[in-house]
Amino acid sequence: VLEEQFPSNVYGWIELARRSGVKLKTVPRPADGDWTQTILNAINSKTALAALPHCHWTDGGLIDLELISASLRKYDAALVVDATQSLGAMPLDINRIQPDFLVASCYKWLLGPYSTGILYVAPKHQDGYPIEPGWANRAGSENFTALVTYTDKYQPGARRFDMGERSNFALLPPMIVGFQQIIDWGIDAIQETITGMTDIIANRAVENGLKVSNRSDRAGHFLGVRLPGGVPSDLTAQLAKQNVFVSVRGDSVRITPHLYNNSDDVDKLFEFLVPHL
């Protein structure tokens, strides 16, 4: 895992390491901002699995999953990807990355509601044992007249890993609408548009004495800036009073615009951010 990785992709591995006796290794944040090379340097014959994001949740630090996946395969090691911070805003090719598992919450860039998430399972793992031993993921569960004909068999493919009550009539329709909107806009167009805005923000941040990762080291839709004197404890609250909304993650002020933002919003951001420097 990575230093300051999102906790939901850490706690599970801590518990697994505790139960199984394996060693959990944390890759430290690289001083030069190059996560990919730092991770590649950490992979060796003792590596069994890497649990990584596509970009770091604190500042958008970019991780080349294709290069890392190829390195892991040399040691027959698995790749588990948390794509919550990128899926829906940044292109991702399953065939090129070849993850063993990929998960994403839908409430962020996928424009879905809370309590929804998606999972990709590589074919070679689709006969695995699900976390939840429910009934809906069993073979033949669509036949309600035979539910008490208990079976050890599961639905085909990754369906065996579905959560209970997956047919949620309140959550799935808006999730589908969000997916369709992303498809209509196009992932490449979303990434290009937001990247243009974050590049402008990054340049203005540097002009105002803020530290920003190199363009090649961060995801285009994501930006973290670091203040020379640290982040004031009331910064987000003060900005929110002016209807400027950012997040503080670690020592980074996270700025993540979307298609509904424009140049006026960027001007307003710096109008109220600069006095706090």
Secondary structure, DSSP 8 states (H G I E B T S, - for coil): -BTT--GGGTHHHHHHHHHH------B---TTS-HHHHHHHH--TT--EEEEESB-TTT-BB--HHHHHHHHHHTT-EEEEE-TTTTTTS---HHHH--SEEEEESSSTT---TT-EEEEE-GGGTTS--SS--STTBTTTT-GGGTTS--S-B-SGGGGG--TT---TTTHHHHHHHHHHHHHH-HHHHHHHHHHHHHHHHHHHHHTT-EE--GGGB-TT-EEEE-TT---TTHHHHHHTTT---EEETTEEEE---TT--HHHHHHHHHHHGGG-
